[in-house]
Structures are given as C-alpha cells and as structure tokens.
Amino acid sequence: MNRKRAPGKPRRSKRLVLFVPGLQDIGGASSRTRLLLSELENRGFELRVVARSSAGRRYKRTRRRNLTIIEVPGFSHRRLGLLLYVPTALIAGVAWARSASAILALQLFSQLYVAAAVSRIAKLPLLGFSTTSGELSEGTLIRQRRGSRIRMRALRQAHTIVSQTRFGKEEFRALIDTNVIVIPNPVDIGARVVHSGNPSAYFAGRFSSEKDLDVLLNAWEKLNHTHVGARLFLIGTGGAHRSVEDAIRAQVVTRKLEEFVTFVPWTDDLESAVRTIDIFVLPSRSEGMSNALIEACAWGKVVVASNIEPNVEILGPDYPLLFDVGDSSSLCEQLSVALTDESTRQKSVALARDGVQVCRTESVINQIEDLIETATRTRH
C-alpha cells in the first residue's frame, strides 16, 4: 500500500535509474532485486533498469508504463559479460538519468562502477546496495581485484551504502569512511504452514562453492545411519559463477546416495515446492542475507543453519539449531534434533519467525523510500 505524502511536502521526480544483477539468475541477489523492483513500481516510481544476466544469451527489453528493463547477456562468461554490459549500461544510464532523481546499484560489482560513472556525469545521488559479506563480500573482492583504487573511488562516491546486516555494515565501515546503513532483505510473512512430519529437509539456491554442499552431503550420509529413509532435496542449479553442481552430482552417484538425496530443478514457486518439507538447511560459510533463509523463517520451517554472523543476526545467538560452520558432525547432530525433538522444533520456529519480522516487505520498502527521498534532497 502506498504511503500518503505529508501535507506541504514537495513532490520530487520519482524516476530512478537502476543497475542490477540478472533478473532470471538463481540466487538471493536476483530474488531481492525482483521484489524491490515490483514494490517500487507499485509505489509509483518510474524505473529504468539495466540488468547484467550472467547466463543470458541474448539482449532482452521489457517495457511497461513505469518500467523499462534492458537485460544484457553474459553467456556464462564473466569477461564477455562485462564487455557487453559496461557500454550498454553507460549509454542507457546517461540517457535515462536526464530526468531521474537518483541512481541505484543493487550489487557492488560492475553495477556500482557503471552507476558511479552515470552519477558523476548526471550529478545525481548514488545509492549502493551490497549483496554479500564474509570471505566473498563485495568489500573483500574490491580490495583483492585489480583496479582497487578505482573501485574504492566508486564506493566513496555513493551517498549511502546499504548493507543487509550489522555484520556487513561493520565490514564496510572498516573498509571506507562513508555513510553505511542497514536495511534487510524484504520478505512477505504469511500464516505459518502446518508441519507434515515427513523425515525430510531441503536446501534451495545456487550450488556454489560457498554453500558448503559437500559438508551437507557428508552430514546427510551420517544421518541415514540412524534415520534410515530420511530424504534430502537439493533445489536449484550451479549458476554461472563458482558452480559445484557437477562435483556434487558426481559425489551423490559415486557414494551411492541417490536413494536419499534428490536433485530438484529451480522453481519460482519455491513455497509450493517445499510445502510438505518441514526442515530447511543452510550450510553456507559466506552469505549476505540469505533469501532462502528468511523465506524459510517466514514460512514456519524448522531451520538448521551454520553459525556465521549473517545467519545468527536473523535467528539470534540463542537459536538452538545452529551448527559449527564446516563441521559435518555438528550439522548431523542438529539435523537429528530437528527431525526428532518436537520442543526444539517449536522453539526454533518461534525464534525464527520473531527474528524475521524486521524483514517485512512493507517496512523494508518504507526504509528504502525514505532513503531515496533523503538522497534526492541533496540535489535540490
């Protein structure tokens, strides 16, 4: 629902130019982007978007009254994708920025650098939204890759950097002296789904190296010694970067795990796909804020997750089903509890639902709208 403008509050241009990850890519960054675009469009913003599609194989243009999207193909090749994305995004961004009020980069890689150039040319405020933290954080990769001085300059140009968690904020504050705030990923919170009691769990997302899926397979193999017939569903695909899909599929075959590990293609209707699965497991060693995690919390799933900072920030330090990151024995123990201990299951669901309240979509979009309004004032 649109918020009413306060009496006497000046009306500013509501056109935004956004540089975003691929809208059809698998993963939390793309999921968050799709939801943000939908909500901002519903609130009357006029959106002009250039998306960098990692695996796309052709240019695609989408037009509606208040939304124009150009998707630039990447052909699953990072350098080729960059060569195609940068000139397209610069040309479109500069043309669109003439009547815009702000520039947004919904990922702090190539999207940020193009957005910074357009922001400088058009003299518009730049807002940068981070997507990762920890060992694969955008801040860490900015320092490690070539051209770090140019990348840091782009960060400093931002009016505000938006982190998903307090942990991510501290990472950026240690990297650069600029305004960094926390706005979590949005999620719709509905009625809790009644548990089925099926001895099963699921992982959903990209099959990438930082998800530690080999640790999950080790734990599930141990679990089946005592919980015979318990099934694990791996929902997703490898994606264009850091994919371990082939290796994980090969492990399942060579270790004869097919009878209790099932691969499921990615679906946009994940909620329906996991309706009869009570347990969600997230073994990641690096996350920004996992969309799959906050969705599982919102749906009333029993969550078993690694004890990395971004997960703890949502679930809380007293959450009973955290396990030591990278430790398959610890994960196996917590999965066993999640399958059998009803009091722990109920406590976990209650804590997870409480923790994810800060992610309610309306609250998150209100914060983003306020941020855009504040940034826009700097050019008036």
C-alpha positions as CSV (number, residue, x, y, z in Angstrom):
1,M,0.0,0.0,0.0
2,N,1.4,3.5,-0.9
3,R,2.1,5.8,2.0
4,K,0.4,9.2,1.9
5,R,2.7,12.2,1.3
6,A,2.7,14.6,4.2
7,P,0.9,18.0,3.6
8,G,3.2,20.6,2.2
9,K,6.0,18.0,1.4
10,P,7.5,18.9,-2.0
11,R,7.0,16.4,-4.8
12,R,10.2,15.3,-6.5
13,S,10.8,13.3,-9.6
14,K,10.2,9.6,-9.0
15,R,12.3,8.3,-11.9
16,L,15.1,6.0,-10.7
17,V,17.9,4.5,-12.9
18,L,19.0,1.1,-11.5
19,F,21.9,-1.2,-12.4
20,V,21.1,-4.7,-11.2
21,P,22.1,-8.3,-11.4
22,G,20.4,-10.7,-13.8
23,L,16.7,-10.9,-13.0
24,Q,16.5,-14.5,-14.1
25,D,19.7,-15.6,-12.4
26,I,19.4,-18.1,-9.5
27,G,20.3,-16.7,-6.1
28,G,19.4,-14.2,-3.4
29,A,20.6,-11.1,-5.2
30,S,18.3,-11.7,-8.1
31,S,15.4,-12.6,-5.8
32,R,15.8,-9.4,-3.8
33,T,16.1,-7.3,-7.0
34,R,12.9,-8.7,-8.5
35,L,10.9,-8.0,-5.3
36,L,12.4,-4.5,-4.9
37,L,11.5,-3.6,-8.5
38,S,8.0,-4.8,-8.1
39,E,7.4,-2.9,-4.8
40,L,8.9,0.3,-6.0
41,E,6.9,0.2,-9.2
42,N,3.7,-0.4,-7.1
43,R,4.6,2.8,-5.2
44,G,4.6,4.9,-8.3
45,F,8.3,5.0,-9.1
46,E,9.3,5.2,-12.7
47,L,12.1,2.6,-13.1
48,R,14.7,2.4,-15.8
49,V,16.8,-0.7,-15.3
50,V,19.9,-2.3,-16.8
51,A,20.4,-5.9,-15.7
52,R,23.5,-8.0,-16.1
53,S,22.3,-11.5,-16.9
54,S,25.1,-14.0,-16.1
55,A,23.9,-16.9,-18.2
56,G,21.7,-14.9,-20.7
57,R,22.3,-15.5,-24.4
58,R,20.5,-12.6,-26.0
59,Y,19.5,-9.0,-25.2
60,K,16.1,-8.6,-23.9
61,R,13.9,-5.5,-23.5
62,T,10.8,-5.2,-21.3
63,R,8.6,-2.1,-21.3
64,R,5.6,-1.2,-19.2
65,R,4.2,2.2,-18.4
66,N,6.5,2.8,-15.4
67,L,9.2,0.1,-16.0
68,T,11.8,-0.4,-18.7
69,I,14.3,-3.2,-18.4
70,I,17.3,-3.9,-20.6
71,E,18.8,-7.3,-19.9
72,V,22.4,-7.7,-21.1
73,P,23.5,-11.3,-21.9
74,G,26.6,-12.7,-20.2
75,F,26.9,-16.1,-22.0
76,S,28.1,-17.6,-18.7
77,H,31.4,-15.9,-19.3
78,R,32.5,-13.1,-16.8
79,R,34.7,-11.1,-19.1
80,L,32.5,-11.3,-22.1
81,G,29.5,-10.3,-20.0
82,L,31.5,-7.3,-18.6
83,L,32.4,-6.2,-22.1
84,L,28.8,-6.3,-23.2
85,Y,27.3,-4.8,-20.0
86,V,29.5,-1.7,-19.5
87,P,28.9,0.2,-22.7
88,T,25.2,-0.8,-22.8
89,A,24.7,0.3,-19.2
90,L,26.6,3.6,-19.7
91,I,24.7,4.7,-22.8
92,A,21.3,3.8,-21.4
93,G,22.1,5.1,-18.0
94,V,23.3,8.5,-19.2
95,A,20.2,8.9,-21.5
96,W,17.8,7.9,-18.7
97,A,19.5,10.0,-16.0
98,R,18.5,13.3,-17.6
99,S,15.1,13.2,-15.9
100,A,15.9,11.0,-13.0
101,S,16.2,11.8,-9.3
102,A,18.7,9.1,-8.1
103,I,20.9,6.3,-9.3
104,L,20.8,2.9,-7.6
105,A,23.3,0.0,-7.9
106,L,21.7,-3.2,-6.5
107,Q,25.1,-5.0,-6.4
108,L,28.5,-3.6,-5.8
109,F,30.5,-5.1,-8.7
110,S,30.2,-3.8,-12.3
111,Q,26.8,-2.4,-11.5
112,L,28.4,0.0,-8.9
113,Y,31.2,1.2,-11.3
114,V,28.8,2.0,-14.1
115,A,26.4,3.6,-11.7
116,A,29.2,5.8,-10.3
117,A,30.1,7.0,-13.8
118,V,26.5,7.8,-14.6
119,S,26.0,9.5,-11.2
120,R,29.1,11.7,-11.8
121,I,28.0,12.7,-15.3
122,A,24.4,13.4,-14.4
123,K,25.3,14.9,-10.9
124,L,22.8,12.6,-9.3
125,P,23.0,10.9,-5.8
126,L,24.2,7.3,-5.9
127,L,22.9,4.6,-3.6
128,G,24.7,1.3,-3.5
129,F,23.2,-1.9,-2.1
130,S,25.5,-4.7,-1.1
131,T,24.6,-8.4,-1.5
132,T,27.4,-10.4,0.3
133,S,29.5,-10.4,3.4
134,G,32.3,-12.5,4.9
135,E,35.0,-14.1,2.7
136,L,33.2,-13.4,-0.5
137,S,32.0,-9.9,0.4
138,E,32.0,-7.2,-2.2
139,G,34.3,-5.2,0.1
140,T,36.8,-8.1,0.2
141,L,36.7,-8.6,-3.5
142,I,37.1,-4.9,-4.2
143,R,40.4,-4.9,-2.3
144,Q,41.7,-8.1,-3.9
145,R,41.0,-7.5,-7.5
146,R,42.9,-5.3,-9.9
147,G,42.0,-1.6,-10.0
148,S,41.1,-1.5,-6.3
149,R,41.8,2.3,-6.3
150,I,39.2,2.9,-8.9
151,R,36.7,0.6,-7.2
152,M,37.3,2.4,-3.9
153,R,36.6,5.7,-5.6
154,A,33.3,4.4,-6.8
155,L,32.4,3.4,-3.3
156,R,33.3,6.8,-1.9
157,Q,31.1,8.5,-4.4
158,A,28.0,6.8,-3.0
159,H,25.7,9.0,-1.0
160,T,24.9,5.8,1.1
161,I,25.9,2.2,1.1
162,V,23.1,-0.2,2.2
163,S,24.2,-3.3,4.0
164,Q,21.8,-6.2,4.7
165,T,23.1,-6.8,8.2
166,R,25.0,-5.2,11.0
167,F,27.9,-7.6,10.4
168,G,28.1,-6.4,6.7
169,K,27.9,-2.7,7.9
170,E,31.0,-3.2,10.1
171,E,32.9,-4.7,7.2
172,F,32.2,-1.7,5.1
173,R,33.0,0.8,7.9
174,A,36.3,-0.9,8.3
175,L,37.0,-0.5,4.6
176,I,35.8,3.0,3.8
177,D,34.7,6.2,5.6
178,T,31.3,6.7,4.1
179,N,27.7,6.5,5.2
180,V,26.6,2.9,5.7
181,I,23.2,1.9,6.9
182,V,21.4,-1.5,7.4
183,I,18.3,-2.4,5.5
184,P,17.5,-6.1,5.5
185,N,16.1,-8.1,2.5
186,P,12.3,-8.0,2.2
187,V,10.1,-11.0,2.7
188,D,6.3,-11.5,2.8
189,I,5.3,-13.1,6.1
190,G,2.1,-15.2,5.9
191,A,0.4,-17.7,8.1
192,R,2.6,-20.5,9.4
193,V,2.4,-23.7,7.3
194,V,1.4,-26.8,9.3
195,H,4.2,-29.3,9.5
196,S,3.8,-32.6,7.7
197,G,6.0,-34.7,9.9
198,N,7.9,-36.1,6.9
199,P,11.5,-37.1,7.7
200,S,13.0,-34.7,5.1
201,A,14.9,-31.5,4.6
202,Y,15.7,-29.2,1.7
203,F,18.4,-26.8,0.6
204,A,17.4,-24.1,-2.0
205,G,19.7,-21.8,-4.1
206,R,22.8,-21.8,-6.2
207,F,25.0,-24.9,-6.0
208,S,28.1,-22.7,-5.5
209,S,31.3,-23.3,-3.5
210,E,30.4,-21.0,-0.6
211,K,27.3,-23.0,0.2
212,D,29.4,-26.0,1.5
213,L,27.1,-28.6,0.0
214,D,29.8,-31.2,0.4
215,V,29.5,-30.7,4.1
216,L,25.8,-31.2,3.9
217,L,26.2,-34.4,1.9
218,N,28.6,-35.7,4.5
219,A,26.2,-34.9,7.3
220,W,23.2,-36.5,5.5
221,E,25.1,-39.7,4.8
222,K,25.9,-40.0,8.5
223,L,22.4,-39.1,9.4
224,N,21.0,-42.0,7.4
225,H,22.8,-44.5,9.6
226,T,20.3,-43.6,12.4
227,H,17.4,-42.1,10.4
228,V,17.0,-44.6,7.6
229,G,14.9,-43.2,4.8
230,A,15.2,-39.5,5.6
231,R,15.4,-37.6,2.4
232,L,17.3,-34.5,1.3
233,F,16.1,-32.3,-1.6
234,L,18.7,-30.1,-3.3
235,I,16.7,-27.4,-5.1
236,G,18.5,-25.2,-7.6
237,T,21.4,-25.2,-10.1
238,G,25.0,-24.3,-10.2
239,G,24.7,-20.9,-11.9
240,A,27.4,-19.1,-13.8
241,H,30.0,-18.5,-11.0
242,R,31.7,-20.8,-8.5
243,S,29.4,-23.7,-9.5
244,V,30.0,-27.0,-7.8
245,E,26.9,-28.7,-9.4
246,D,28.9,-31.2,-11.4
247,A,31.0,-32.2,-8.4
248,I,28.0,-32.5,-6.1
249,R,26.1,-34.6,-8.6
250,A,29.1,-36.9,-9.1
251,Q,29.5,-37.3,-5.3
252,V,25.9,-38.4,-5.0
253,V,26.5,-41.1,-7.6
254,T,29.9,-42.4,-6.6
255,R,28.9,-42.5,-2.9
256,K,25.6,-44.2,-3.8
257,L,23.5,-41.5,-2.1
258,E,20.7,-41.4,-4.8
259,E,18.2,-43.2,-2.6
260,F,18.1,-40.4,-0.1
261,V,19.3,-37.3,-2.0
262,T,17.2,-35.9,-4.7
263,F,18.0,-33.0,-7.1
264,V,15.1,-30.7,-8.0
265,P,15.2,-28.1,-10.7
266,W,14.8,-24.5,-9.6
267,T,11.3,-23.1,-9.4
268,D,10.0,-19.6,-9.0
269,D,7.2,-21.1,-6.8
270,L,9.5,-22.5,-4.1
271,E,6.9,-22.1,-1.4
272,S,4.6,-24.6,-3.1
273,A,7.5,-27.0,-3.9
274,V,8.6,-27.3,-0.2
275,R,5.1,-27.2,1.4
276,T,5.4,-30.8,2.7
277,I,9.1,-30.5,3.8
278,D,9.4,-29.3,7.4
279,I,13.2,-28.6,7.6
280,F,15.3,-26.1,5.7
281,V,19.1,-26.5,6.0
282,L,21.6,-23.8,5.1
283,P,25.3,-24.9,5.4
284,S,26.9,-21.8,3.9
285,R,30.2,-20.4,5.1
286,S,29.5,-17.0,3.4
287,E,26.3,-15.1,3.0
288,G,25.0,-11.5,2.7
289,M,21.5,-12.3,3.9
290,S,20.1,-15.5,2.5
291,N,16.7,-15.0,0.8
292,A,16.1,-18.8,1.2
293,L,16.7,-18.5,4.9
294,I,14.4,-15.6,5.5
295,E,11.7,-17.2,3.4
296,A,12.0,-20.4,5.3
297,C,11.7,-18.5,8.6
298,A,8.6,-16.6,7.2
299,W,7.0,-19.9,6.2
300,G,7.4,-21.5,9.6
301,K,10.1,-24.1,8.6
302,V,12.4,-25.7,11.1
303,V,15.7,-24.1,10.2
304,V,19.1,-25.7,10.6
305,A,21.9,-23.2,9.7
306,S,25.6,-22.6,10.0
307,N,26.6,-20.2,12.8
308,I,28.0,-17.5,10.5
309,E,27.2,-13.9,11.5
310,P,24.5,-13.1,8.9
311,N,22.6,-16.2,9.9
312,V,22.9,-15.5,13.6
313,E,21.7,-11.9,13.1
314,I,18.4,-13.2,11.9
315,L,18.0,-16.3,14.1
316,G,19.6,-14.9,17.2
317,P,22.5,-16.2,19.3
318,D,20.3,-18.5,21.4
319,Y,18.8,-20.3,18.4
320,P,19.1,-24.0,19.2
321,L,19.7,-25.4,15.7
322,L,22.9,-23.6,14.7
323,F,25.9,-25.7,13.9
324,D,29.6,-25.1,13.6
325,V,30.3,-23.9,10.0
326,G,32.2,-26.5,8.0
327,D,31.6,-29.3,10.6
328,S,29.6,-32.2,9.2
329,S,29.3,-33.9,12.5
330,S,27.9,-30.8,14.2
331,L,25.4,-30.5,11.3
332,C,24.4,-34.1,11.5
333,E,23.7,-33.7,15.2
334,Q,21.5,-30.7,14.7
335,L,19.6,-32.3,11.8
336,S,18.9,-35.3,14.1
337,V,17.4,-33.0,16.7
338,A,15.4,-31.1,14.0
339,L,13.9,-34.4,12.9
340,T,13.0,-35.8,16.4
341,D,12.8,-33.2,19.1
342,E,9.4,-31.5,18.9
343,S,10.0,-29.0,21.7
344,T,13.2,-27.8,19.9
345,R,11.3,-27.7,16.7
346,Q,8.6,-25.5,18.1
347,K,11.1,-23.2,19.9
348,S,13.1,-22.9,16.7
349,V,10.1,-21.9,14.6
350,A,9.0,-19.3,17.1
351,L,12.5,-17.7,17.3
352,A,12.9,-17.7,13.5
353,R,9.5,-16.1,13.0
354,D,10.4,-13.4,15.6
355,G,13.8,-12.7,14.0
356,V,12.5,-12.3,10.5
357,Q,9.9,-9.6,11.5
358,V,12.5,-6.9,10.7
359,C,12.3,-8.1,7.1
360,R,8.6,-7.5,6.5
361,T,8.3,-6.1,3.0
362,E,6.3,-3.0,3.8
363,S,8.8,-1.9,6.5
364,V,11.8,-2.6,4.2
365,I,10.4,-0.7,1.3
366,N,9.4,2.2,3.6
367,Q,13.1,2.5,4.6
368,I,14.3,2.4,1.0
369,E,11.7,5.1,0.0
370,D,12.8,7.3,2.9
371,L,16.5,6.8,1.9
372,I,15.7,7.8,-1.7
373,E,13.9,10.9,-0.5
374,T,16.8,11.9,1.7
375,A,19.4,11.4,-1.0
376,T,17.2,13.3,-3.6
377,R,17.2,16.3,-1.3
378,T,21.0,16.7,-1.8
379,R,20.5,17.9,-5.4
380,H,17.7,20.4,-4.6
